[in-house]
Amino acid sequence: MYSLIRKILFRVDAEMAHHLTVNLLKIVQQVPEVRRNLERFFQVQDPRLTTHCMGLTFPNPVGMAAGFDKHAEIYPALAALGFGYIEVGTLTPRPQSGNPRPRIFRLPVDQAVINRMGFNNKGAEAAKQSFIRLPRPRVPIGINLGKNKTTPNDQAAEDYLLGLETLYPYGDYFVINISSPNTAGLRDLQEVEFLRDLLERIIMKRNQQAVENGSKHPILVKIAPDLTDEQLSDIIATAKLVGIDGIIATNTTIERSHLQSMHREQTGGLSGRPLTQRSLSFIRTLYQELKGTIPIIGVGGIFTGRDAFDKITAGATLIQVYTGMIYQGPAIVKQINRELIQILNQSGLSSIEEAIGNAHSASL
């Protein structure tokens, strides 16, 4: 069925196809019975998939990456599709339109996407109203925070702090996005001279919010796959020093090797199948440096249960998909979770958590 729908969607502009999908999900989530039917069809409920991480419980390890639900408007519908958690955003304090169109390009031969959206979103206050209005699903919700394009880097912390303060009661965890290639200068915040001050101030604000709200939510940082070994080591040292709760690896890449599709020379962040091995290698290196001290969420080119399991054996505790859903449709989560169960059975493992423990112990 989805192959037919995909043919239709792939005939229109990529951003228009995304808007059509989002609008359909908005309609679906307004009808409780339809939402329950989706849950019955798409969700794989199996205790072997349950994963505990950062003090949170995830019914399965497969999350929706940031970028799909940019405005925090369709997370109930996404939860109904079987995701173990949803990450919304990237959200900035003030609304912004993002970069000029066209700004999303499909690369079908490569099973990839290039985007240069530029944090287009309705702003933190609009997202807050969505959280107040929409029903809360029974899965963790992450909130991905960014800075506005017009905010200079020496004032970037103020944007992240404002976003965190505005949305703190509504997220189960928060992600500091300093790695998108589509906001000029943003990746400079990964440099140690910016990073330590930024993260220290965010952790301090989180601790204040935890006292005021009665709950302490994890803070994660999302990093690029294009870092040098020295930059990565600096980030790890800084994350340990300030007490970051998790690292998301990785964002999209600016690398363009071995692409075959039309649009391969477009600027922006590349995601999808070409990132599979690159992000896998990055996660493995990251885990060897962290030695289990900070959990990793693995992202990049995950299309199958085997892709997900490879990320877990490389050092990830949770994984996220996005581009894979564009090419394989909403059943991708169901497919990945079923394949993970098959892999557990074939390996004689009792649960994903046992697989994580074994893989991570072997990596040390």
N, C-alpha and C positions, 0 to 999 in steps of 0.2 A: 504493500500500500504506500509506504513512504517513498519508494522509488518513483512512483507516479507524482506524488506531491512535490518531491524534490525537482523533478523535471520542470514542473510549473514554476516553482520558486526560483529556479536557476535561470529562467527566461527573463526575469525582471532584475532590476538593479539590486545589488546585494543589500544595501541599506534599506531599500523598500521592502525586500523580502523579510528582513529582520522586523521591521515595523508591523508587517502583516501578521507575523508569528506572534509578536508581543500582544497585538490587539486581540487575536484569537484567544490567547491565554487569559487575557483580562476578562473576556466574556465567559470563558469556561469556569474561572474561579468564583464568579458571582453566583453560580448555581450549586449549592451544597451537594445535591444528589449527583450531578455530573462530576464534581470533584471527587466524591467517594467512589464513583465508578472508575475514574482514572486510577485512583489508589489501588483498587482491587486488581486492575489489569497490569499496572506497571510496577508496583512495589514488590520487592522480594523480601519477605519477612522471615529471617532466619537468624537465630541467636549467634550462629557461628560468624556472622558478619559484623556483629557489634564491636565497636572500637572505642576505647577510652583514651583521651588525649587532652592535655592542658586542663584537666579537671572537668571536662565535658564528655558526654556520652553521645556517640554517633551510631545510629542504627545500622549503617554500613559505611565503608570508607570512601565512597564515591561522592564528591561534591561538585556543585556547579561553580565554575570559576567566575571571578568578577568580570564584568563587561557585557554580560547577557542581560541581566536585570539592572540596567544603569541607574534607574530612578527609584529602585525599591518599590516596584509596583506589581510584580507578578511572582513574588517568592512563594505565595501559597500554591499557585498552580505548578510551579517547578517542584515543590515538595511532593505534590501529588504524583509527579512523574517518577518518583522513586529515589530521588537524591537523598543521600544521608545527611547533607547539610547544604546550605545555599550561601554564597557570598555575593552581596549586592554592591553596586557602585561601579566605577570609582565615583565617590561623591566629594564635591568641593563646597566650601562655605557658601559661595555665591553661585547662582546659576550661570552657566556659560554654554555657548552654542558649539564650541569645539572648532575644529579645522574646516576649511572649505570643502565642499563636495566636488567630485566623488572622493570618498575616503575609505571605502572597503572594496577589496578586490579578491575574488575567488580564483584559486589556482587549481582547477579540478584534476589535472594530470598528476599534480604533486600532492593532492589531498591537503591543501593548505589554504590559508587566508593571509592577506596583507591588509592591515588596517592602520590608519593614521587619524583616528577619531578625535583625539585631543581632549579627553575627559569631558565630553558633552554630557551635561546632566542638569536637572532642574534645581540643584542646590540642596544643602543639608536640611533647611527648614521644610521644604516640600517633602523630602524623604521622611522627616519626622511625622508629618501629617499622614503619610501613607501607613507608617507603623501604627499610628493611633487608630486608623480607620480599618485596616485589613485584619482578617483573622490570623492568629499566630499558629503556624504549623508546629508539629511535634518533632522538629529537627532543629539543630542549632543554626543560627543566622549570624554570618559574619558581615561586617561592614568595612568596605575598602575605602580608605580616605586618601585624598590628594590635595594638592594646592591649586589655587586658581592660576591661570596662565599669566595674568598681569601681576601676580605677586612675586617680587624679586626673591632670590634664594636666601638673602640675609634676613628676610621676614617670613620665610616659609613656615617656620615653626608655629607662628600665630594662626595660620590657616589650619594646620593639623590639630592644634589645640582647640580651636573653635569647633571644628567638625566633631572631635571627640566629645566635647562638652555638650553639644547640641544633641548628639545621637546616643550618648552613653547608655541610657536606660533601655535601649531597643536592640542592642547587639549582644551576642553571646561571646564574640571575639572581635577585635579590630585589627585591620591591616594597614600599615603605613606604606603606601605605594610611592617609592622613590625610583622606580625602574622602568616606567613607560618611556619608550623612545619618542613619543608623540607630543610631548610638552617640552619646548626648548629649555635646555639647562637642567631639567628635572634629574637626570641621571648623575649630575654633579653632586647631588645630595648624598650619593653613595660614598663620596670621598670622605675620609676620616675627619678632616677638619670641619666639615658640616655635620657629619653623621652623629658624632658623640653628643654634641650640644642638643641636636634635634631630638634624639631618642631619650636623653636624660630628662628633657623638659616634658616629653610625652608621658614617660613613666611616672613622673611626679604628678602630672595632671590626672593620670589614671588612678593613682593612689588617693588623690583628693576625691575624685568621683566615687571611688569604691567606698569611702567613708560616708559620703553624702547619700549614696544609693543603696548601701548595704550589701553590695556584691562586687567582687573583684574580677574583672574581665581580662582575659589574656590579650597581650599586644604582640602582634607579629610584624615582621618586615618582609616585603616582597622584593626580590633582587633579580637582576638581569643575568642572562646566560652569557653575556659578552664581557664579563669582568676578567681582568688578568688574575693570575694566582696571587699576586701581591695585594690587589684590591680585595679579593675574597678573604684573604687572611686578615686584613684590616677590619673588614666587616664582622667576621667571626669574633675577633678579639673584642670589638666594641659591643657586639650583641651580648657576649658573656659579661662584660664589665657592667653594663647598665641593667642587665636582667631581662632581656627580651624573652618572651615566652615561646616563640616559634618563628620559623623562617619558611617562606613560600618560595620554592625554586622550581620553575623560573617563570619570569615574564617572557614576552615575545623577544625575538632576536632581530638584529639588523643584518645578520649574515645572510648571504644570498647564493651560496655555492650549490651547484648541481640542480638548479631548478629548471623545469622544462616548459612550464605553462606560460601562456600569454599573461602579461602584467607582472612578470617576475622582476622587472626593473623598477617597479613602483616603490617610492619611499614609504617607510612606516615599519611597524612591527610584524614579523612573520610568525605565524603559529601553524600548528597542525603536524602532519606526518614528518616533514623535514626536521622537526625539533625533537623527535622521539629519542634518538640516540644521543643527541647533544645534551638534552636535559638529563637523561639517564646518567651520563658520564659526570655531569655537574653535580648531581645529587650524590653520587658515589664519592666524589672528592670532598664534597661538603660534609658528608657523614664521617669520613675518615678524620676530618679536622675536628668535628664536634664531639665525636665519640659518644653520642647519645645524650649529651648534656642539654641539647635544645631540640625539640621535635621538628621534623621537616614535613611540609606538605608538598608533594611532588606534582608538578604540572608540566605539560608539554608533549603533544603528540600521542595522547592516550586514546586508542580506538577500540581496544579489546581487553578482556580480562587478563590475558597474558601481558599486555603492555602495563596494566595496573600492577600486576604481581611483580613484574620486573622492577618497577619503581619502588615497591615495598622491599624487595630483596636488596635493592641498592641503598636503602636507608630511610625511605619515606614511611611515615605512619599513616597518613591520609593521602588521597590523590584528588585531583580536580580535572574535569573535562570542559571543553567548550567547542573547539573546532570539530572534534569528532562527532558532536551532536548535529552540526550543520550538515555533515556528509552522511551520517547514519540515522539521524532522526531521533525522536524522543524515546525510542526503545533501547537506546544505547546503555542506559543505566541498568535496566533489567538484564540486558545481555552481559554486561561486565560482571554484575553480581552473580549471575548464574554460572559464568565461566570461572569466577573466583571459587565458588563452591566446588565445582568439578576439579579444579586444581588442588584444593584442600583434600578432597577425597583421594585423588591420585597420589598425593604426597603423604597420606596418612596423618594429616594434621587435623586437630580438633577445631581450630578456629583461626580467623585472621590474626588475632592477637598472638597466638602461638607461632604463626608464620613470621610475624613481625619480630617477636622475641628471638626466634632461632636465627633469622637472617641478620639481625642487628648484632647478636652475640658473635656470629661468625665473622662479621666485618671488623670487629675490634681487635 
